[in-house]
Amino acid sequence: MTGVTPFLWFDDSAEAAVTFYTSLIPDSEIVELGRYPDEVPGMGGKVMNVHFRLGGRDYFGMDAGPQFPFTEAVSLYVSCRDQAEVDHYWDALIADGGEEQPCGWLKDRWGLSWQIIPDRLVELIRHPDPEIAHRAVQAMLRMRRIDLATLEAAVADG
């Protein structure tokens, strides 16, 4: 099968973003980074291509200018075991200019959207009892960062 790999277009901050992402997510690394030659007007020294891994998955990126900013149409999904993991990723990704969004979504300082989702939320919104699933969804819709204690209280208040 032909490989399919996400490719991220940054304005001019690919190196900073990828360095941050690979320091935050376990099992991550920058595999290779190439720069534009100095002869390329306005781009000399910027990242022409970067191959990196997040959580063992390959990604590519580049600096290519502001023509195509990130939108919420594409996001990176982080599956979290517990509230401590949710809080760790949430706090790190909204630092220095990130923005909280509804329902466990956020934008990092570079404008890339992330979903920071505890596994328990997924279990509850897929619960075989439709009333529990409904209460979980309703609780989630009132949140920005997912709060597991509030979520558990909402589904218990049947």
Secondary structure as UniProt FT lines:
FT   STRAND          7..10
FT   HELIX           14..24
FT   STRAND          29..35
FT   TURN            38..39
FT   TURN            41..45
FT   STRAND          47..54
FT   TURN            55..56
FT   STRAND          57..63
FT   TURN            66..67
FT   TURN            72..73
FT   STRAND          75..80
FT   HELIX           83..94
FT   TURN            95..97
FT   STRAND          99..100
FT   TURN            103..104
FT   STRAND          105..107
FT   TURN            109..110
FT   STRAND          113..118
FT   HELIX           119..125
FT   HELIX           130..141
FT   HELIX           148..156
//
